[in-house]
Amino acid sequence: MTAGPAGSAPRVLIADDQELIRTGFRLILTARGIDVVGEAGDGVEAVVATRRLRPDVVLMDIRMPTMNGLDATRRILDDGGDCRVLMLTTFDLDRYVYAALSIGASGFLLKDVTADHLAAAVRLVNTGDALLAPSITRRLVQRFAVEDRQGAQPAVHRDLTALTPRELEVLTLLGRGLSNTELAAALTLSEATVKTHVARIFAKLDLRDRAQAVVLAYETGLVRPGG
C-alpha cells in the first residue's frame, strides 16, 4: 500500500459537475493548506486530468454526465498509480458507493460534509489509510454485498486459500470494523504484529486498504449481515 509522504500537503483534484460544489471545496481545502491542482466537470475530464496532473487524492462525484464517477474511478485506479479516490455522494446508502469501495475507492463523503471533516478526510486517505465511518459502511455493505454475491462477477479477489488461519481471523475482524488497536486487544497480539498481518492480507489479496477489506469480508461470507 502506497501513500503520500508523511506530513506533506496532499495535491487534490475535484471532480463534480456542479461548479458551486467545486468552488466551495476548493476554497475550503486551499484555506487549510491543501493544494487543489485541478477541477473536472465529468468523469472523462477527471480521468484525463488525473493522468495529466497526478494528484494524490481525487474527490469524485458519483453522478456525473458523460462518464459517471464509478467508471472514472475504475479507470483511474486501473492506471496503477498512487492516487487515492474519495467518493462524493448525496446519499449514504448508495449502491454506487458500495461498488466504488469494491474496486478500490478509499472511502466516501456526503456532500454536506463540514469543512474541517473534508480537509481531515483528504489528509487521512493521503497517508494510505481508508476513510471508514463504521456504522454507515457496515449498513452499506450489508445492504448490497449479499445480493451482489449471488450472481455478479467478483469486484475484488475472492480466493482466500492463500491466507493463514490467523490472517483469516484478522480479515474477519477487519470486516467488522475493528481498528488495529481493537484487533490487538481481541487477539492478544501487539499492534506491530497486527499491522504485519494486515499488510500481508492486503498483499496476498491485492487490496488497497481497509475499505476493500470490509467489502471482501462480506462478499466472501466471512462476515454476514448482522454478524
N, C-alpha and C positions, 0 to 999 in steps of 0.2 A: 504494500500500500504506500503510495507516494503522497507527498503533501508539499505545501509551500514552506519556505524556510521559516523556522521558529522566529516569531517576533516581527516578521516582515509584513508590510501592509498588503492586503490582497488586491489584485487587479481584477476588476469586475466588469462584465458585460451584462447589460439589462435588456432582456428580450420580452417585449409586451406590445400588443397592438394599440394600446391606449397611450397617447403621448403624455397625458396628465400623470399617469402612473409612472412612466419612465422619468419624467422630470422630477416628480416628488421623491422617488427613490434615489435619483442622482444627487439631489440636494441633501438628503438625509445622510447618505454614505460619505459624500465629499466633506460635509461638516464634521464627520467623525474620523477623518484621516484615511479614508478608504478611496483608492483611485478608481474612478469609473472610466474605463478606456474606450467604451463604445456603447451604442444602442442598436437595437434591431426591432423592426415593426412586425415581423412574421418569422416563421420557422426557417425559411430558406435564407433570409438575411442573417439569422442567428448562426446558422451553420457556416456561412461564408465568413462572417465577422469573427467567429471563433477561430477558424483556420488562419485568418489573417492577423488577428491581434493577440492570439494565445493568452487569453485571460486565465486567471487562477480559478475564478468562480463565475458561472453564468446563472443569473436569476432568470428563470424560464417560465413564462406564462404557459399554461396548458392549452388554452383555447385561443388559437390564432388563425388567421386566414393563410391561404397558400399551402402552408405546412404546419400542422399543429405541434405543440411543444413536445409531445411524446415522440413523434417521428424525428424531430430535430435533436432531441436528447439522445436517441439511439444512434444517430449518425455521428454526433459529436463524440460519444463515448466509444464508438467503434473505431474512431480515428486513432485511439490508443494513447492519447496524450495524458497529461496530469490534471486536466481541467475537471473541476467538480461542478455538478449541476444541482441547484436548488429550485424546486418547482414552486410556482406561484399559482394559487387557486382560490376560488371564492368559496368552495365547499370542501369541508374537511373529509367527508366520506365520498370520495370521487374515484371511480374506477380507474381513471387515467393516472391518478396519483399512485395507486397500487401498482399499475403496470410500470410506471416510471421507476418506482423503487425496485421492482423486479429486474429491470435492465441496468440498474446501477446509479440512479439518481441518489444524491446524498441526503435527501430529506425534502420537506416541503414547508411552505409558509402560507398562511392565509393572507389575503391582500390587505386586510385591516390590521396587520401586524404593527406593533408600536415601533417607533424609530429606534429605540435602544435595542429591542429584540432583533430587528432587522440587521443592524450592524453586528451584534453579537453572533447571530447565526452565520453570517458571511465569514467572520473571523474563525468560528468553530470549524466549519467544513474545510476551510483553507488549511487547517492543521492536519487534515486527513481523517477527522472523525466524521460521524454521521449525525445529523440533526434528527433526533427521535423524541417526539413527545409521546411517552409510553402509552398513555390512555388512548389517545387518538390513533396512534399507529396500530395498536392491538385491535381496536374496533375496525379499522380499515382493512387489515389483513384478514381478520376473522370473517369479515363480510364477503370477501372476494376469493380468498385462497382456495377454499374447498371446491366451489363450483368450477373454478379455473382448472383445478387438478383433474377434473373428471373428463376432460376432453381436449384441452388446449395443449399446444406444444410447450415444452418446458421453457420458462423465461430465463432460468439460471441452471447451473449444473446440478443434476439430481442424484448422481451416483455417489452414495455416501460410504462405499466399501473401503475407500482409501483412509477413512478416519479410524483412529483407535477408539476403544470403548470410552476412554476418558474424554477424548475430543468430541464424541457424540454427546456425552453428558454436558460438556461445556456448550455445545451448539444448542442443545435443548434449552438450557437456562438462558442463553443469549436470546433465543426466540421468545422467552417470557419477559424480556426487557430488563434483565439484571445487568447492572454495571459491573466493571471489573472488581470493584471493592465488594459488592454483594456476592459475586461469583466466588471470590476468595473465601469469604465467610461461609458460604453454603457448602463449599467443597473442602474446607480446611486446608487451603493452599495459600502460598504467598501471592501477592498481586503480581510479582515478577513472573511467577510460574503461570499464572492465569494469562498474562499478556503473551507469553510464549505459545500457549495452547491456542489462543485466539489467532495469533499471527499464522500458525501452521494451518489452522482451519481455513483461513482466508486464502492462503497459498494453494492448498490442495483442491479447494472447490472453486478457485478463480473468482473470489468475491472481493468487491471493492471496499466494503465497510459493513457496519452493523445493520444498516438498513436492509441490505441484501440478505444478511444472515437471518434476520427476523422473517422475511418473506420465505426464504428457503426452508426454515424450520416448520412453518405451517404447510407449505406446498408438499413437503415430503412426509407429513404426518407425525413428525417428531413432537410437535405441539399441536394440539387440537383446540378448536373454539371452545372456550370455557374451561380449558385445561390449565 
